[in-house]
Amino acid sequence: MANVTKKVSWSSRDEGTGESTPLLNGAGKDSARYSSQQCLNSSILGRLSAVDLDDQSSEDTETSCLKEIPHSEKLLSSKYESLDYDNSENQLFLEEERRMSSLEFRMLEISRWVVCALIGILTGLVACFIDIAVEQLAGVKYIVVKHSIDTFTEVGGLSISLILWAALNAAIVVVGAVMVAFFEPVAAGSGIPQIKCYLNGVKIPHVVRLKTLVIKVFGVISSVAGGLAVGKEGPMIHSGAVIAAGVSQGRSTSLKRDFKIFEYFRRDTEKRDFVSAGAAAGVSAAFGAPVGGVLFSLEEGASFWNQMLTWRIFFASMVSTFTLNFFLGIYHGKVGDLSNPGLINFGRFETEAMEYNIYEIPLFIFMGVMGGVLGAIFNTLNYWLTIFRIRYIHRPCLQVTEAVLVAAVTATVSFAMIYFSDDCQPLGENQAEYPLQLFCSDGEYNSMATAFFNTPEKSVRSLFHDPPGSYNPQTLGIFTLSYFLLAFWTYGLTVSAGVFIPSLLIGAAWGRLFGIFLASMTNGSIWADPGKYALIGAAAQLGGIVRMTLSLTVIMVEATGNVTYGLPIMLVLMTAKIVGDYFVEGLYDIHIKLQSVPFLHWEAPATSHALTAREVMSSPVTCFSRLEKVGNIVDVLSNAAMNNNGFPVVSEFSASDEPGRLCGLVLRSQLIVLLKHKVFVERAHSSLIQRKLQMKDFRDAYPRFPPIQSIHVSQDERECMMDLSEFMNPTPYTVPQETSLPRVFKLFRALGLRHLVVVDEENRVVGLVTRKDLARYHLGKHGLEEMQISQT
């Protein structure tokens, strides 16, 4: 073990500043940094060797032929822990499983279906509440503003209407911003990056708590009704995931209520599957796309999948969209009507209007290129804006102030666009819900107001279905530019908001403009309806921003209710992703990296085959013996510098204090429960008499295990012994030292591991691979790069 001693690279900031924002791209230059030397063996193009800086003299001969791996400017945060997606098959777990009959296992399977049904019902009800609340609140606001504009257009003083509109927007938005900034910051944004991280195996604090759900729901209502360039569809995915995490546990730790049901599901493995179902149910409720919801969970999040899980997730998605349909039908006075499949309804696309020819395929692909380029510009601008926010707008009062400012500016820009627009259209059957006449003649309405003076969902539908001639090119061009700028400024505010609908609205606007341009070039002979180009443009823009392909194709097809454009949508999304990825990553991936989350992608970096487990592992490793002194365990768990959550258990230690042969692995959470229940051997040389624990004791403590500081261990108890044989996992996953990094990565990622023990040829522990050890390596400008780890 001594030949490969490794020190993990740390970056620590001064704790006295009172700031909790993560270090990004050089922030906090005075931070103390020290790291191990990373080198590449030039003869094999990439063999990394981590050298102990305290003993470089003994390594001179080895490092003379090595060259340094460049450090990435990005950092990984040490504050994020991993989830235990691999069951700890210790003696207690196996005894419980063996005692269960086949009937009990069948009842567990039935319980899983019941939980999925409850997830679907509750997610549908939450979606219904959000939709009705937004419609009512926004309706009141638009009626008041419309009355003011109509009144002051005749008598003069439209500036009063502008002030009223801006004040109403700001007043509504400030409520949601205060809730998010001061009470639960994790409820900000759409929540999709956080849920992706959770399903990837990263524990994001507070992400699936009841308080987060409440603030998410009321926050998104205030954001959408307040006129921000946001949508309510993205937060539904987070809401569904929180509902699933809560229902599946049969209790609420926030309310301190335990209903004594679903106790078997109180572990990360089961909880992950239900959170996948909740995310899918959220997609289904948002877009009326149950199949798209299943594919979203598969494409964007889930690290584990099987056939039965697919069926349960699809069932939850169907129940969700049915529940939303049923209750929205009652709300609209049509009991039994199921024609409202999701929060956004793209409307019915007539087959004749949606016809296309094979020679239009290159045009669709070109639109995909445009979507990829515009999406890359959007993501880049939002990236730099987010860095600015992290560095300078990290206090809650400043975050609320920015949200109010954006709300007022959005109202001002909207009013200015409507005021200076001379695009007047005759009133007809498909007129806007709140038509503004302003300076148009009697019997006409302002076309720009159709896009701005409405909720984003209704504006998208208008761009899809309004007949040719409803918008002139100048209106669409100005709207695309202004809404693009407002959307990238808005995403990332400390409010609950999604980016799906703004992306669709921007794409629908320039897509319809593209269709008008084609019609003018060909005298309207074959491209008479610009609505289909609005649909393709919407898909291209959304794909260029979020970079989803499979799930988004199905979501768009299901939301339109027309499979005719399945092939063009797929080609457009693939093109937008390829073009966008050439410049910058997708929006969700960017925000995951900005939060310094150790996210593991599907595959290891392409050039990492030269690295082995010995070179990426953390060592030396803190190990326990089967029969360990309680005082040693308490000291290790109390050590602030020792943030390990898994400890190998070995048979014995050698004379040189090196670990012996691996016997198993015990988790920090298990040790804390054992200390809490005083499961000690009474004295070092007495017989092994312990209080018999059951799996229920560990499930009752899950998921908020008490901190070690809350457990009192007397001086006499410190001298007692603890037998770990019954509680450790005797069959942890291990790899030899020479295992390549891609193979280690594949094993770790596919099985959802938290710890992977590295052993030598005699099964002695030489290191431990964790998520941060693997997430440090990525492809950068200089090839394979290693991120540093920030301790914030």
Summary of the structure (lengths in Angstrom):
residues: 792
radius of gyration: 28.9
end to end distance: 30.4
largest distance: 98.9
contacts: 2883
relative contact order: 0.13
helix: 54%
strand: 12%
